Amino acid sequence: MIASTWQGGGTYGIRVGNKNAQRYFRKNWSSIEVIIDGKTNVFNLSNTFWTTCPEFRGKEIGVWLRKHGLDRWPKGKPHKVELIPLRANKFKLMK
């Protein structure tokens, strides 16, 4: 799936959007596993993931974005990234 970079209050995340959330995520998941540069990371899904904030966030995402030069973008034009579903609640993040 195509997702986008997200930043708010000094925290970075990956915004999957409402359509991808409905298609690739399950409401009974409280967290997901995401492989980033070969390492598995766990991210909690917020209570608002299903309503107003379809993104997951964490410091590991900020580190990855900086490493790949994706930590800055013009207002309203976040970078596109690929989040590959692997199985159940496990994904792989790619630039």
Residue, then its C-alpha position, 0 to 999 in steps of 0.5 A: m500500500i502507498a502511505s505517507t510521512w507524517q509529523g506532529g508535535g515533534t513526533y514522526g509517523i506513517r499515515v496509512g489513510n482511512k481506506n488503507a486502514q479499513r482494507y489492511f488493518r483489523k480493529n482488534w489489533s492494538s499494535i502492529e509489527v513493522i520491519i524497518d531496515g531489517k529490524t522488527n519494531v512494534f507500534n501501538l495503534s492509537n484510539t483515534f487510528w480508526t477515526t481521525c488519525p490513521e497513522f502509527r508513530g514512533k521514534e524509530i520512524g523518525v530515525w528511518l526518515r532522517k537516515h533516508g532524507l525524508d524527514r522534511w517536506p513542504k507543507g501539505k506535500p508529505h513523502k510517499v512510502e510503501l508499507i507492504p503487508l506481510r501477514a496478520n499485523k506485520f508489515k515492511l516499510m520501504k521508501 
